[in-house]
Amino acid sequence: MEVHEDSSSVILPDGELGTTTPSLRFSKTCLKNVFSVILLFIYLLLMAVAVFLVYQTISDFREKLKHPVMSVTYKEVSFYDAPGIAFYPGRARLLSCKHHYYDHIPPLINPGQPGDIECTTQRINYTDPFTNQTMKYALVVQGPRDVKKRELVFLQFHLNETDQDFSAIDYLLFSSFQEFVSSPEKAKFMKDCESSYSSWKFSAGFRTWVKMSLVKTKEEDGSETVEFKQETSVVNYIDQRTKPRSDQLFFVVFEWKDPFIQTVQDIITANPWNMIALLCGIFLALFKAADFAKLSVKWMIKIRRRHLKRTRQVTNHIS
């Protein structure tokens, strides 16, 4: 009797079911998932850096608003507005006043004697702005203008006798002699100048050479203040008069130091447009990163579902 075997009932070994192909697919899927997770973490790190940059940009902008930077500019001029020079000579008397050019002062003729007064001067009395009781006498002289020709003003004062140990004359500078001349209330004008500007002194027995420079400061409210800076050199006067005298002679020279007006103002270096552009770029990067992360998560879920589906199919096939 012949025995016939049914080929459909033959059980094949496990290695012959073609399980190598699902394993290879599983390893590729695993690598893709790992790579996607790494990319996701990288983009999360970039998002954290972008958030930090946003915070730092806003903090820097606020800090620059609180602390403006001082800006100094120089403007070259050929002529200055003639300054006013207010002298407080006391009992001293003005002997001579002349304008000279190119730093040249001719030799003195009859020092101690009245000479030519070729300057524009005005005399004024007003009450002391600090006490409002003491009367003050001021001699206001028009200062030099032509800085290119190195114009200077040379003045000589004389004091007969003094009971003080030291002899000196006070003076102050203000920005415009013409404003003083056109002011309807000159006494109030001088009181305001004395309250706003510093005063200096020059001593007897010397030639004091004052070189002036002008500094303008712009305030936050748009107003402008003027300040004078001075460089002073002092030369001893050799009295060559024949007879010994007990009087005192004062010599002073005023000249512009250079043709540059210095302007000082506080500027805010923070540019809002740069900050807005930077923030737009950062937020765009954030949205792109969030969109990529969203797509990566969806892709990982899709791959996971596909893997689970294939696993079920293989399991069903084996069953």
Secondary structure, DSSP 8 states (H G I E B T S, - for coil): ------GGG----GGGS-THHHHHHHHHHHHHHHHHHHHHHHHHHHHHHHHHHHHHHHHHHHHHHHS-EEEEEEEE-SB----EEEEE-TT-EEEEEEEE-TT-----SSTTS---B-S-EEEEEEE-TTTSSSEEEEEEEE---BTTTT-EEEEEEEE----SSS-EEEEEEES-HHHHHH-S-HHHHHHHHHHHS-EEEEETTEEEEEEEEEEEEE-TTS-EEEEEEEEEEEEE-----SS----EEEEEEEEES-SEEEEEEEE----HHHHHHHHHHHHHHHHHHHHHHHHHHHHHHHHHHHHHHHHHHHHHHH-
